[in-house]
Amino acid sequence: MSQFITDSDDHQISLEEVINKINDLPMLPDVAKEMLSDLNNEDISLDAIVEKVSLDQALAAKVLRLANASIYGANSKVVTIQQAVAMLGIKNLKNLIRLSIFTRHLPTAACRGFDNQAFWRHNLATAICSELISRTLHMKHDFAFTAGLLHDIGRLVLVSRFPKKYAEVIAAAKKSDTSLLEAERIILGVDHVAVGLVLALQWNFSDAIQDGIRGHHEPDDKDLNAVASIVHVANSIVHALDLNHAENELVPPISQHAWNVLSLNEEAYLAIFHETELRVEAMNQMLQTP
């Protein structure tokens, strides 16, 4: 490992400071909570989802745009929400709604060196890859997608609430050719995993999603939900596929424990790689508009 280089003023952030900043964040609106709760109900009908989407103009536009993406192979232009839902299916529609809710209600970042679009592209790709892995393993997909989407959410809190300090983290990690996680711990005294868990508790995320956040770098605790291993492996896959086209992107090492938990063969992984790339290309269009 290269020597760590930092120009920090050595003032570290306490978890109490972070909690105070998180307490300043708005809670998820009741309508968003209701919709997320409905999405976790496997018995919800397509008609019920169509009705909810139709009441949200921005979300309706995104649904139509995704349905018209070339990956879905529509022979003619999709012009109604009902057509879009029939084209996308309930699984893709649920994931698009989750993405829209979280990108709309989580804080935006204004930090030197931080690319907000790249942040969400990575998290979306990890969500898609996590869902594909869980589907291959015949596990519940919805938790895996949401856990993948939110695994780095603590980083967004740090960037938006401590922008000057996090700019030091980004600069030091780049200068020292080390991970942002290590730079966070050295410069801030806290990391995005701990911060993400605080937010997950405040927003009442499920235990499975909390474990996905808690274990996405260190999944070896056998008490963790298997989704932690899924998100851990998906995170490394997405970095390795270089879907962000980032210069000198570091690929996190994969835990042997997580690899063993998944126990997928080469054929399964190749299929996951291919479908992740296809679906990310289509879903990334959703990040281009509010």
Secondary structure, DSSP 8 states (H G I E B T S, - for coil): --------------HHHHHHHHHTS----HHHHHHHHHHT-TT--HHHHHHHHHT-HHHHHHHHHHHTSGGG--SS---SHHHHHHHHHHHHHHHHHHHHHHHHHS-----TT--HHHHHHHHHHHHHHHHHHHHHTT--HHHHHHHHHHTTHHHHHHHHHSHHHHHHHHHHHHHHT--HHHHHHHHTSS-HHHHHHHHHHHTT--HHHHHHHHTSS----TTS-THHHHHHHHHHHHHHHTTT--TT-------HHHHHHH---HHHHHHHHHHHHHHHHHHGGGGG--
